Amino acid sequence: MTAIRAEGLYAYYGTAPAVNGLDLTVPTGSVYGFLGPNGAGKTTTINMLTTLLRPTAGRAEVAGFDVAARPAEVRRRIGIVFQESTLDLDLTAAENLRFQADLCGLSRRASRDAIGSMLDLMDLSERRRVPVRQFSTGLRRRLEIARGLLAEPSVLFLDEPTTGLDAQTRAAVWEHLERLRRERGITVFVTTHQLDEAEHCDRIAIIDRGKVVTEGTPADLKSVIGADLVVLRTDDDQRAAAVLGDRFGLPAEPTPDGLLLRVERAAALVPRLCTELGVTVREVAIAPPTLDDVFLHHTGLAIRESPTGPRTLGNLGEGLR
Ligand SMILES: Nc1ncnc2c1ncn2[C@@H]1O[C@H](COP(=O)(O)OP(=O)(O)OP(=O)(O)O)[C@@H](O)[C@H]1O
């Protein structure tokens, strides 16, 4: 079952394509990460999928309906959480939701039930009568997600839902998103810059210059990169490097942290190295490929917004100190 399908989607602003022949298939009930550098076309894609912007060319279906031909049907089945907050700060949490319920045309009773259930789901019930002005950024985000879910959408779109949140609040937002998929079977389509967040997704598409450059589960994408990074500190790095080259066919690069190697399935090889190297191994650090490596491989860019930053030998080597 497919919740979102896009084929050859284009969006032009003037003569420049912001989305440039994008193809996408999002399975129903998945948390799907849409990852890309600034200006890659993420928001423009979301705007087309949510019927806010008409595609210049190509087609897209959401929840089984064509976004250009049947926009009203699509809108009835989706929820949206925008990058910028659109809550009314002078209203309470419940009043904000009631306003949205009225916009969606819910009956009084349906509105009361939906508001109670969404406040519960987002752990906001105790704050239902509190004006949003008194909410922290994280609570506001949760209320926006609750609002996006009010009309029981089958697909929820979130455009960078955790921008500006601290690490603890980001983790809480993700916990709630995963719960939505688990308990309600909703498809969650989320754009992010944060590679650690992308690890929470069932599948990821990396978009660059308006096109999907790679797609798959986080594990699939990392396995394409293949080799693990290993740093070995020995009693005699020079001799160890010679043995690694001659006997194991592994080029080793001397660094201030030790010898750096790239090997597949390092965990299986390292015990052998320790016994057969003929040099005492003092310390070993192994780092599997990360989504940073995947991103770099496909876009030539490191995502610097990632809280850990791009991985370097220096910060891998820190494990040795
Ligand atoms: N209204 C607009 N008019 C002209 N150009 C636009 C408009 N909106 C976006 N663009 C351009 O289209 C391209 C894609 O922008 P978009 O906002 O979709 O990227 P994004 O991946 O969401 O970026 P970010 O991560 O910074 O939000 C960019 O080059 C941007 O400058």
The ligand as an ORCA input file, in Angstrom:
! r2SCAN-3c Opt
* xyz 0 1
  N       8.552     31.524     -3.273
  C       9.725     31.311     -3.857
  N      10.150     32.073     -4.884
  C      11.329     31.868     -5.506
  N      12.183     30.880     -5.163
  C      11.830     30.079     -4.145
  C      10.588     30.255     -3.433
  N      10.515     29.285     -2.471
  C      11.648     28.570     -2.580
  N      12.428     29.032     -3.579
  C      13.732     28.481     -4.000
  O      13.521     27.116     -4.344
  C      14.576     26.284     -3.872
  C      14.024     25.209     -2.939
  O      13.519     25.832     -1.764
  P      12.819     25.007     -0.596
  O      12.339     26.005      0.429
  O      11.810     24.083     -1.161
  O      14.047     24.167     -0.026
  P      14.201     23.406      1.366
  O      14.884     22.130      1.041
  O      12.886     23.320      2.056
  O      15.183     24.364      2.149
  P      15.275     24.655      3.740
  O      15.871     23.444      4.339
  O      16.190     25.822      3.764
  O      13.898     24.953      4.238
  C      15.569     27.217     -3.207
  O      16.562     27.530     -4.137
  C      14.748     28.438     -2.861
  O      15.553     29.588     -2.866
*
